[in-house]
Amino acid sequence: MPQDPTERRVVVTAPPRRTTRAYGYYRPRTEIDEQTTLGHTYVRSLMRSQLRAALTGFAVLALLVGPLPLVFAAAADGRLEWAVLGFGLYAPLVLLARWYVRRAERNERDFVRLVEDR
């Protein structure tokens, strides 16, 4: 038994409150927030995939709308122009827009899954 009360030992059995990060462990969200080179690479990959989807959509749109002046010049009837614009162009534009929105959302979902902490 200790004779001096200042010589008592204290035993701590609880786990430490602060944990140190393991070597080589990184959090992508932190990397993005701190604007490190790795975070910049993550954001650049998202932007590149979004740009690829936008350019693909634009190319399809250009191929769909580009030849229309030639079609209209070849046709002398005014009804054909409205039929082409109303039925031949509206449905593909809606489908293209739906494809683009789904592609952009999938790109963002993949990006969130990449940087999400598990």
Secondary structure as the mmCIF struct_conf table of DSSP 4:
data_model
#
loop_
_struct_conf.conf_type_id
_struct_conf.id
_struct_conf.beg_label_comp_id
_struct_conf.beg_label_asym_id
_struct_conf.beg_label_seq_id
_struct_conf.end_label_comp_id
_struct_conf.end_label_asym_id
_struct_conf.end_label_seq_id
BEND BEND1 GLN A 3 ASP A 4
HELX_RH_3T_P HELX_RH_3T_P1 PRO A 5 GLU A 7
BEND BEND2 ALA A 14 ALA A 14
HELX_LH_PP_P HELX_LH_PP_P1 PRO A 15 PRO A 16
BEND BEND3 ARG A 17 ARG A 18
HELX_LH_PP_P HELX_LH_PP_P2 THR A 20 ALA A 22
TURN_TY1_P TURN_TY1_P1 TYR A 23 GLY A 24
HELX_RH_AL_P HELX_RH_AL_P1 PRO A 28 ASP A 33
TURN_TY1_P TURN_TY1_P2 GLU A 34 GLN A 35
HELX_RH_AL_P HELX_RH_AL_P2 THR A 37 VAL A 65
TURN_TY1_P TURN_TY1_P3 GLY A 66 PRO A 67
HELX_RH_AL_P HELX_RH_AL_P3 LEU A 68 ALA A 74
HELX_RH_AL_P HELX_RH_AL_P4 GLY A 78 ALA A 83
HELX_RH_PI_P HELX_RH_PI_P1 VAL A 84 LEU A 89
HELX_RH_AL_P HELX_RH_AL_P5 TYR A 90 VAL A 115
#
